[in-house]
Amino acid sequence: MGILDKVKGIAQKGVDKGVDLGKKGIEKGAELGTKGYEGAKESAKKGHEKAKRK
């Protein structure tokens, strides 16, 4: 049974690492999405102000 426990331990480490990488990916995606939204909002605001001046 020792070999099965070893395989189970290796599989669990792989799952844990995959979950951790997935969480990091989601956090990074949310961060980039927020930055993109803020950039687009600022660009729209500048465009609106520029249009009002003309």
C-alpha positions in Angstrom: 0.0 0.0 0.0 3.0 2.3 0.3 3.2 2.9 -3.4 -0.5 3.8 -3.6 0.0 6.4 -0.8 2.9 7.8 -2.7 0.9 8.1 -5.9 -2.0 9.7 -4.0 0.4 12.2 -2.4 1.9 13.2 -5.8 -1.5 13.5 -7.3 -2.7 15.7 -4.4 0.3 18.0 -4.8 -0.5 18.4 -8.5 -4.1 19.3 -7.7 -3.0 21.8 -5.1 -0.6 23.4 -7.4 -3.2 23.6 -10.2 -5.7 25.2 -7.9 -3.1 27.7 -6.7 -2.2 28.6 -10.3 -5.9 28.9 -11.2 -6.5 31.3 -8.3 -3.5 33.4 -9.3 -4.7 33.5 -12.9 -8.1 34.7 -11.8 -6.7 37.4 -9.6 -4.4 38.6 -12.4 -7.2 38.6 -14.9 -9.4 40.7 -12.6 -6.6 43.1 -12.0 -6.0 43.6 -15.7 -9.7 43.9 -16.4 -10.0 46.6 -13.8 -7.0 48.5 -15.2 -8.5 48.2 -18.7 -11.8 49.5 -17.5 -10.2 52.5 -15.7 -8.2 53.3 -18.8 -11.2 53.1 -21.1 -13.2 55.3 -18.7 -10.4 57.9 -18.6 -10.1 57.9 -22.4 -13.9 58.4 -22.8 -13.8 61.2 -20.3 -10.9 63.0 -22.2 -12.7 62.4 -25.5 -15.9 63.9 -24.1 -14.1 67.0 -22.8 -12.3 67.4 -26.1 -15.6 67.2 -28.0 -17.2 69.8 -25.8 -14.3 72.3 -26.5 -14.8 72.1 -30.3 
